[in-house]
Each structure stands twice: as C-alpha cells, then as structure tokens.
C-alpha cells in the first residue's frame, strides 16, 4: 500500500463484561443469553500431534477432522458457497495457500507455490479471489490471487508488515493488522489497496480482525491490559467495546453469521479451547473443544 496512512481515533469507551461459563448446548438466561448459536465452526487443533483442520457444530458437537497428513495446517476458511476450504499449509517446504473440498475429500490443491511464506487467506464475497499475507522482500505484504491460483497481484508495498487480512462482506474493503507505529494496530483499506485507514490507536498489540456480518464493526484480539482480550470497534474507529475480560488470554475472534456471537480461543481452562461470547452482554460459554477458530458458516 503506497501513500499516506489516515487515522481514525477510537473512543476510549470500554465495557468490561461479566463472564459466565456453561455448556454451549444449554440455553443461558442468567446472563441474558436467550437462544443458541447455530452453524459450523472451522478451526485448527493440535490434538492429534500435528496441526490439522477440523469442523464442529456451533453447539460443540459432531467434531469432524478434515486433514490427516503430517504437514502444518492453519486458518481454514470456507468459500462463499461453502463448497471449498482455503487454508495455510506447508506442503511445498514453506507455507503456501492451499484449497480442498469442504468435506475434506478429493485432492488438496496448491493455490500459491513459490519460495516465500504465504499465509492467512480470506475469500472475496463473490468467491473469485483470495487475499493473503506473503513475505515479500523481508516484510509481510498483502496480495490477492484468483481462486484457481492465477493472477497473483500485490496490494501493499512498503517497509511495514501487514498480516491477517479479511475481506469485508460487501467486497469493498479489506481489514488487516499492521505495524506502522511500531506495534500492530487494526487497519482497513479499499480492496484495491488504496485509502488505508488506521482504526485502533494504542501502545499494545491489536491482532486478527474479523468483520461483523453487516460490515459495520470489527472484532479483534488486543493485548491492552497485559493479556489478550476480545474487542469490537466500529470500522471508523469509534465505539470500542471490550467483550472479554479476565486473567486469561482470548484470541482469534470469529463472528457468527447472524452477528449475535463471537467464537474465540482462550486458555482460561489451561489449554487453548474454543469459547463463544454473546455480543450483546459478553456472556461466555465453552465448547470444550481444544483449538483455534477461523471461520463460522451457516448450516449443520
């Protein structure tokens, strides 16, 4: 991304919420959680000894392992039609963008294949392209590639690192984490790489943004109080709300398709497991599944 970064100052408002743990399949009322989370969550887990791709129902049931080889797999994301899953893998000796059928069957295909590190893919809403982060000349830049592996284009070109890109629901913008000011903050830019805007401003690390389904907010992991917590902020940088708050580390937020929930990974029970927070009041419930979520889709 060439040119000047613009800045949007965040509101200092925070809302530290009461955290409640319970079984996800149970309807919670004590914290105002009425209803249940639906759909499927794609995640990565080391439970078998290697980092593999899994899918679970949002209720924490029906765990399905999709990859079985001894290579590294990370960050699975469904295509808009849910027929394909893209992810990071090290099949060619370094990390590349790979794709497979969403049921894990068929041949895993290399979408990128080069000497650099490529990781963290995100689909365009029409499914034609993937944006990802790649090591270009010693720092990480953002690139796009057609979903068939052709027409790789570099979107950013500077001396900073841009990582964890995610495409907005309307396809017009891309959010990412960048280290322009010495630590990683959340940014958005046009999908062609123009008009970058800094969303968060603090002296800690903000990481792993994810768009709300309506495209108005970003969830992200921030280390503003010494440990990682989940935050939500308006795309213009206003209305910061802290969703989780305890002595644990909460990372890798992923919005539910209906915008009512955020899945995340937390070590609050020792190992990193998948938890789900209600956006309206921050009540947190556990799936009991070890791993790190990366996408949430409709369906069972």
Order of alpha helices (4+ residues) and beta strands (2+ residues): beta-beta-beta-beta-beta-beta-beta-beta-beta-beta-beta-beta-beta-beta-beta-beta-beta-beta-beta-beta-beta-beta-beta-beta-beta
